[in-house]
Amino acid sequence: MFLAQCPSCHGADAKGARGPDLTSGTFRHGGSATEIAKNIREGVAGTGMPAFPLQGNGPTLIAEWLLSLNRGSGDDRVTGNASSGREIFFGTGGCSGCHAVQGVGRSFGPDLTAIGGQRSVQALRQQISQPGQNPRGGNKGAEVKTVDGKVIRAAIVNENTFTLQLRDRDEKLYLLSRSDIAARQDLKTLMPKAALSPAQVDDVIAFLKKPEGIQPDLSVWKPAADFNVTWQRLRNAAAEPQNWLHYWGDLQGTHFSALKSITPANVSKLAAQWTFQFGGPNVEVTPLVADGLMFVTGPRDNAAALDAKTGAPVWRYRRPLPEYHANCTVSTNRGFAILGDRLYLGTLDAHLVALDAKSGRVVFDVAVDDYKKGFSITHAPLVVGDKIIIGVTAGECALYGYLDAYDAKTGKRLWRVHTLPQPGDPARATWAGNSADTGGAPTWMTGTYDPETDTIFWGTGNPSPDYDGTPRAGDNLYSDSMLAIDPATGRMKWYFQFTPHDTHDWDSSETPVLVNAPYEGKMRKLLLHADRNGFYYLLDRETGKFLLGKAFTRQTWAKGLDANGRPIVIPGTDPTPEGNYVCPDATGATNWNSPSYDPAAKLLYIGARDSCATYKNVTKPPVPGLPYTGTGDQADESIGGKGVVTAIDPFTGEVKWKYELKYGSASAGVLGTAGGVLFSASKEGYLLALDSRTGKLLWRYQTGSEMRASPMSYSVDGRQYVAIANDSALTVFALQP
């Protein structure tokens, strides 16, 4: 099988041709038979390794044969004592002064957690006893003198024709352009020859082959001196417009950039600067940028850190995923949260992972729930103080929603608030029988936080089953609602339900935008929310009181909203077995795509849709983990889900202007900027620049494929950039000099 598929790159003897030598025991992307087989089947993103979807157990047989090439010889048998090796590694041998294993140690040198599965005993012995002598190269270093006279002696992290990335012994990261370098001396390695006896080397190898007995003290966390995004910085993100520190840009969800170098007068000079390929489709990320580093996530929980100025990768994270319930989620990841020198990632197999921001090393990895039930996580977590807030998908597979808080240091769960009323909660009466047990109300999009009232605001999704309300008579709290949560305890302060007894899949996971502004003669703490059901809402965020509601696009299911914000439903608009025609369709009048609030123009910009559909229903029993949707909707293609970039006066609900697109999107959002330019992502692949006060088209760029993400902006060395992801790549723009 190997000879039939692999020799053109790896040679008939597997010793390498265009591709690497596979007989050395070194497998950079996972060294177990399972990981190698997965790489054969799916390929390796960001490399020249394509997918080979071989039938049956072909990939596993090839993987086992490759591993057999390094088994059996006397030189490759493990003879040392792993316990003694662990003591040497973290003690007298001094190895942990440069390297980490399972989160313990330092990040000056490579993380060695998986090295035992990637290299043979013989290769490890050579690296420890004769550093720098590996003919295939190793962990090289350099001594560099910069043009401003600084001397840096450090390990090479990455380099290409135009850039050089270094990490010194204090773990400080240097992102250099070749023009920054006055002189350079290459070093074969910075690793000293170990002062260990042959027996001690064998012990260290035994430990690296089976690194057990490590108990990291996660309660001790001292962020890096040169990279520390403190909670204070996160609270005051508006003071750092050069960075983009939250998924929404700030804690309040405004998705607005205070940068103003790009204006209606010069935006026509905007040009692409660099592109990063994710190596797979269905990219939906909004990047974070902090202190010159950009952090992105992609399909199947792959992630990377990039030089925000040049796009050069600093590190990549690749998570081996089990066979999760793809029918219960979308196979993507929308972004990171950041705190200190750590990044926080929710995964498709329902874990919360903390990564070291400068190296990509895993700090902790904790299960939020059992992915085998159908739970997953696709959104960016939210940082609130020393807590990481995260929700789950659960709306389409007879599951239940909740919101969790985890200790940012240790990953310990601190509280859980259920979005379906539990026994003893009077709201359980809004569900017929025990239908709340499988009633959905997922928490699948990132919420926002108000430091002034110390409140988390988080939207919930549809009740389950979608479309068929007959098994769940009642309002179905707390589905399709906005929840106000106490971050200290998880206590629900108040809720507001936008669509009681939803039968059209109108999740209320859209962004809760937090604004302080005068309303009805006094300054109020307000919450702005454009809902999937076609109505815009203004709420008092201290009390949850309904202040204003108005349709912002076509809707035919309600006569309007009453004095308390409850929809006045038109009879006969629920789905039936024969079908009922209702606007908007199930994708909604808007969706999870980012809106943007401009504090100077006092406008809320929304990526909206004009759509209708025929809704049908059927009743079937719930089976957790399997689709539980009660049929669905058939969109009216004569309308086609037209896109409408919409500017709303948030204090009156009046639509100030619209810019029409051929196709609307549930995921391509907008970005307002202080320069007076509104950037909009288009489903058709265009990044558009509109005049934020009039909606006039100023500039456009075709990225090459559909967009399922929202633009963001940042600056490096005083130069403003705009970044947007399309289906498979991130493109970054700036003004031409």
C-alpha positions, 0 to 999 in steps of 0.5 A: 500500500505504501508503494502504491501511494507514497513513494513519489514524496517519501521514496520507495524506502520511506527515507524521503524524497520531496517529503520527509524521511519516515524511517527516523522515528520523527513524526512532527504531527503525531507519532501514534498509529492513530495519528499517522493514519488520521494524517494519511486519511485527512492530510496535514493542514499548512503542509504539502501532505494531501489527503489519501482517503484510502478504503478500509484500514489501509491508513492504519496498516501503513502507519503500523508498518512505518512504526515497525521500521523503528521497532525491534533493534537493540538500539531502539529498546527502552532500557531506562527507568522512567521515574528516575528520568523524570527526576533528572529531567525536572531536577539535576539534569536541568532539562526543564529549564528550557523544555516543558512536558505536559505543561511543566517546564519552560518554553525556550526550547520545544515542548517535549510532551509528544517527543517520545512518540515522534522520535526513536530511542536512537534519535533521542539519545543522539540529540541528548548526548550529541546536540547539534550533530543531527545531519537533518538539523535540529533546534537551531539558534542565532546571534543577531545584531539589530540595526539599532545595536541590540544583540540577541542570542536566541533559538530560531522559532521560524524564518523565511526569506523576509522574516526571522522569529527568535525566542531567548532564554527569558522566553521573550519573542522577537519578530524581526524583518530582515531589514531589522538585522545588521549582522547574524551568526548562525548556531547549530544549536543552543542546547548544551551537551548533557552532563549525564552518564549513559544510564541517566540518558537512558532514564531520561529517554524512558521518561520522554517515551512515557511521561507519567507522574507529572502534576503541574501546579496550575494554581501558580501562574505568573504571566510573561513579563513581555506579554501580559493581557491583564484583566485591566487591559481587557476592561479598557480595550477601547484605550488600545485601538491598535489591538483587538482583544475580544471576539467582539472587539470589546467587552460591550460587543460594539465591534467598532474600531477607534482607528481612523487612518482609513477614511472615505477619502483614501479607502480606494487605496486599500490593498491586500498585504498578506494572506494566511491559508487555513488548509481547510474550508468553513472558516468563521474566525474573527482574529484577536490581535495583542502586542503584534501577535495575531491569533486565529482558529480554523476548521476542526479546532486548528489554530495559529499565532501569526506576526500581525505585520507580515502574516508569518506563522509563529506557531500552529496548534492542531487538535486530534479530534474524535468522531464527534456528532457533526449533525449537532454542530458546524465543523468550525471554530470562531475564535479565541479568548485571551487573558494574561499570556494564555489563549482559551479555546472551545473545541468540537469535542466539548473541551476548554483548552488553555494555550500558551500564547507565545508558544502554543503549548497546552497549559490545560485541557478540561472536558466541558461535557461528553461530546458523545452525547452530541455537545460541542463548542464552536464560539469564542469564550468570554473572559470576565475577571479571573473566569472563562465563560463558555456555552455549548451547542445543543439546539438540534439534537434533543439536548439541553443548554447551559452556561459555565464559568471556569477558573482561568488558572486551573480550568476548574469549573466554578458554576453552571447556569441551566438555560432550561428550568430545572425541577423546582423552578416555576418557569418549568411550567412553561414546558409541557410535561418533561419536554424541558429535559431535551428542550435545547436553548443552547448558548452557542454564541459569545456573550458580552459583559458590563463592568459597571453592573457586573453582569454577563449578558448571553443570548440563548437559542431555539427550543427543541424540537425546532419547527414542531411545538406540539410536544412542548406547549407553553412559552418554553423558557429560557429559550430565545432569551437574553439572560443577565447573569451574576459572574460571581455565582451564576445567578440569573438576575433577569431574563427577557424572551424575544420569541416565546414558543418559537417554532421557526428556529429563531435563536436569540444568540445575536450580539447583546450590544451594551451602550450608555446613552440618554433615553427618554430624558435621562442617561440609561444603561441600554442593551441593543439587540437585533433579533433573528425574528425580524425585530430590533429591541432596546432594553434597560440592561439593569432591569431587563425592562423592554423600552422599544421594539420595531421590525427592521426587515420583512416579517409576517408572523407578528402584528407587532410587540405589546407594551412588554415586548411580547410579540402579538402573533398572527394566528395560523403562522406555526408550521403545519404538515402541509406547510405555512408561508412565513417571513423571515426564513429559519436563517433569520432576519439577522444571525450571529454575524457581528453588528457594529455600534458607532458612538459618534454617528450613534448608529447600529449597523446590521448585516440583515436579510430579507427572506421568507420560507414555507415551514412544515412540521412532523412529530417524532420522539427525542433521541439525544445526539440525533437530529430532533428538528421536526422537519424544517423550512423551505426557503422562497428562492424567488426572494433568495435571502437578499442581503441588506446592510442596515443602519438603525437609529438604536434609540428610535428603531428607525432605519436610516439607510440600507445597502442591498446585496444580492445574497444575505448571510447569517455569518458575514458581519460588519465593522464600523471605524472612527474614520467614517468607513463601514466594512461589510463582509459579503457572502459572495466573497467581497469585502466592501467599504461603505460610507458609514453615514450614508451607506454609499459604496466606496471600495470593494475587493473580491477575496475569492470565496464565500465569507462566513466571518466578520471584519476587524481592524488593528494597527502595527507601528502606526499603520492601520490594517483590516482583516477578514476571513473567507471560506479558507483564508484570511486576508489583511489589507492596508493603505498603499504608501 
